[in-house]
Amino acid sequence: MRRRFSPFNLVSVALGIAFLYVPIVILVIYSFNDSRLVTIWGGWSLRWYAALLEDVAMQEAAVNSLLIALSSATTATVLGTLAALTLTRLGRFRGRTPFVAMVYAPLVMPEVITGLSLLLLFVAVNLDRGFLTVTIAHTTLILCFVAVVVQSRLVGFDRALEEAAMDLGCPPLRTFLSVTLPTIAPAIAAGFLLAFSLSLDDLVIASFTTGPGATTLPIRIYSEMRLGVKPQINAVCTIFIAVIAIVVIAASILTRHAERRRATE
């Protein structure tokens, strides 16, 4: 017999959802506000979306954020997958404990400490701060998240599939590409999306490691927020919310089609 939610549970869930999503809904609504003052409703308008086309600094910051997130997420996905394979396939090797500590340290390390330490490293090696330093810093931060996601999938992976492929004459590299990689591909994709989101959202570490010409969107928004909330900020945030929603919906549709295809095979 299915248990029904109590009124207390329903109210708690409703309040939790409202706490999370009502501010986002308000932001989206006020992005269409015709008034220059964000606290006063002046009617529906698209003027602030048109104003974004003239805000070159905001456009450059958005492009920088996307390029940095894409580069760092791709690098972190490759390195994090290799780290997960090392931890699950090599067993108890010499230096495993320090390796695990280095891989998972960013999970528990405050971002201020990570950003400051990376800044001191870049200064020590005389590396000019810019696109490259922010990408390296973000890769260092998000690599551990990819490793955790992929490792959780590899722990439950059936090694008999690989053994069967090699018994049939498949070499190790082809076995990995044909058997292992397709099986763990959803975990790799999930790790990439998580890494991309974390890099796109980061403010603290980017503020330590950025330089001229590498201002990210969170830094740009934060710098303008100190002088007051501009209506263009609501518009650019709404655009990112829409893009993320489209990606999530598309991913869910593709996943559902893949599950149906597997069920019919």
KACORDA-V922030 format. One record per pair of residues at least 12 apart in sequence whose ideal C-beta (glycine too) atoms are under 10 Angstrom apart, sorted by sequence separation. I is the first residue (numbers start at 1). GAP is how many residues later the second one is. If there is no record, write none. Layout:
# KACORDA-V922030
i,gap
I,GAP
I,GAP
This chain:
# KACORDA-V922030
i,gap
29,12
32,12
33,12
34,12
35,12
36,12
87,12
121,12
163,12
206,12
207,12
221,12
32,13
34,13
86,13
87,13
162,13
165,13
166,13
203,13
206,13
220,13
31,14
32,14
33,14
34,14
86,14
119,14
122,14
161,14
162,14
165,14
202,14
203,14
204,14
29,15
31,15
32,15
33,15
118,15
121,15
122,15
164,15
165,15
201,15
203,15
207,15
221,15
32,16
83,16
87,16
118,16
121,16
162,16
163,16
200,16
201,16
202,16
203,16
207,16
220,16
221,16
31,17
32,17
83,17
86,17
87,17
162,17
199,17
200,17
201,17
202,17
30,18
31,18
118,18
119,18
161,18
162,18
200,18
203,18
83,19
84,19
118,19
121,19
161,19
203,19
217,19
83,20
117,20
118,20
217,20
83,21
158,21
159,21
162,21
115,22
118,22
157,22
161,22
80,23
114,23
117,23
118,23
157,23
217,23
79,24
115,25
158,25
111,26
114,26
115,26
154,26
157,26
114,27
157,27
154,29
111,30
153,30
154,30
157,30
153,31
109,32
153,32
151,33
153,33
154,33
106,34
107,34
150,34
153,34
105,35
106,35
109,35
149,35
152,35
153,35
106,36
108,36
151,36
106,37
107,37
149,37
150,37
153,37
106,38
107,38
149,38
150,38
152,38
153,38
104,39
105,39
106,39
148,39
149,39
152,39
201,39
103,40
104,40
107,40
149,40
150,40
151,40
200,40
102,41
103,41
104,41
107,41
146,41
149,41
150,41
102,42
146,42
149,42
150,42
104,43
148,43
149,43
103,44
104,44
146,44
147,44
149,44
200,44
103,45
145,45
146,45
149,45
145,46
146,46
148,46
149,46
100,47
197,47
103,48
143,48
146,48
142,49
145,49
146,49
142,50
145,50
197,50
144,51
193,51
196,51
142,52
143,52
145,52
146,52
142,53
145,53
141,54
142,54
193,54
142,55
193,55
139,56
142,56
138,57
141,57
142,57
138,58
141,58
193,58
76,59
80,59
71,60
75,60
79,60
83,60
87,60
138,60
139,60
142,60
71,61
74,61
75,61
78,61
79,61
82,61
83,61
86,61
138,61
141,61
190,61
72,62
73,62
76,62
77,62
80,62
81,62
84,62
85,62
88,62
137,62
138,62
189,62
68,63
71,63
72,63
75,63
76,63
79,63
80,63
83,63
84,63
87,63
88,63
141,63
67,64
68,64
71,64
72,64
75,64
76,64
79,64
80,64
82,64
83,64
84,64
87,64
88,64
135,64
138,64
141,64
69,65
70,65
71,65
72,65
73,65
74,65
75,65
76,65
77,65
78,65
80,65
81,65
82,65
83,65
84,65
85,65
86,65
88,65
89,65
134,65
137,65
140,65
141,65
189,65
64,66
68,66
69,66
72,66
73,66
76,66
77,66
80,66
81,66
84,66
85,66
88,66
189,66
64,67
67,67
68,67
71,67
72,67
75,67
76,67
79,67
80,67
83,67
84,67
87,67
88,67
138,67
67,68
71,68
72,68
75,68
76,68
78,68
79,68
80,68
81,68
82,68
83,68
84,68
87,68
89,68
134,68
137,68
138,68
65,69
68,69
69,69
72,69
73,69
76,69
77,69
80,69
81,69
84,69
85,69
88,69
137,69
140,69
186,69
64,70
68,70
72,70
73,70
76,70
77,70
80,70
81,70
84,70
89,70
68,71
72,71
75,71
76,71
80,71
84,71
88,71
134,71
137,71
138,71
77,72
134,72
137,72
186,72
69,73
73,73
77,73
81,73
133,73
134,73
136,73
137,73
134,74
135,74
133,75
134,75
133,76
134,76
132,77
133,77
134,77
133,78
138,78
129,79
130,79
131,79
132,79
135,79
129,80
130,80
131,80
134,80
129,81
130,81
133,81
134,81
127,82
129,82
130,82
131,82
132,82
134,82
128,83
129,83
130,83
131,83
127,84
128,84
130,84
129,85
131,85
134,85
119,86
122,86
115,87
118,87
122,87
115,88
116,88
119,88
120,88
121,88
115,89
116,89
119,89
122,89
114,90
115,90
118,90
119,90
85,91
89,91
111,91
113,91
114,91
115,91
117,91
118,91
111,92
112,92
115,92
116,92
111,93
112,93
115,93
116,93
110,94
111,94
114,94
115,94
85,95
111,95
112,95
114,95
111,96
112,96
111,97
85,99
106,99
81,100
84,100
81,103
84,103
84,104
81,106
81,107
84,107
80,108
78,110
81,110
77,111
80,111
81,111
77,112
80,112
77,114
78,114
76,115
77,115
80,115
76,116
77,116
77,117
73,118
74,118
76,118
77,118
73,119
76,119
77,119
73,120
75,120
76,120
73,121
74,121
70,122
73,122
74,122
76,122
72,123
73,123
76,123
72,124
73,124
73,125
69,126
70,126
72,126
73,126
69,127
72,127
73,127
69,128
71,128
72,128
69,129
70,129
66,130
69,130
70,130
72,130
68,131
69,131
68,132
69,132
66,133
69,133
65,134
66,134
68,134
65,135
65,136
65,137
62,138
68,138
65,141
64,142
68,142
64,146
68,146
67,147
69,147
68,148
69,148
64,149
65,149
67,149
68,149
64,150
65,150
66,150
64,151
65,151
66,151
64,152
65,152
60,153
61,153
63,153
64,153
65,153
60,154
61,154
62,154
63,154
65,154
60,155
61,155
62,155
64,155
65,155
61,156
64,156
58,157
60,157
61,157
57,158
59,158
61,158
62,158
58,159
61,159
62,159
60,160
61,160
59,161
58,162
61,162
57,163
58,163
61,163
55,165
57,166
58,166
57,167
55,169
58,172
58,174
62,174
66,174
55,175
58,175
61,175
65,175
55,177
58,177
59,177
62,177
66,177
54,178
55,178
58,178
62,178
51,179
52,179
51,180
52,180
55,180
51,181
52,181
55,181
48,182
49,182
50,182
48,183
49,183
52,183
47,184
48,184
51,184
52,184
47,185
48,185
49,185
50,185
45,186
48,186
49,186
48,187
49,187
52,187
47,188
48,188
42,189
46,189
49,189
38,190
39,190
48,190
49,190
37,191
38,191
37,192
38,192
38,193
36,194
37,194
36,195
38,195
35,196
38,196
34,197
33,198
30,199
32,199
31,200
30,201
31,201
33,201
31,202
32,202
33,202
31,203
32,203
30,204
31,204
29,205
30,205
31,205
27,206
28,206
31,206
32,206
27,207
28,207
31,207
26,208
27,208
30,208
31,208
28,209
29,209
27,210
28,210
31,210
27,211
24,213
28,213
24,214
27,214
28,214
25,216
24,217
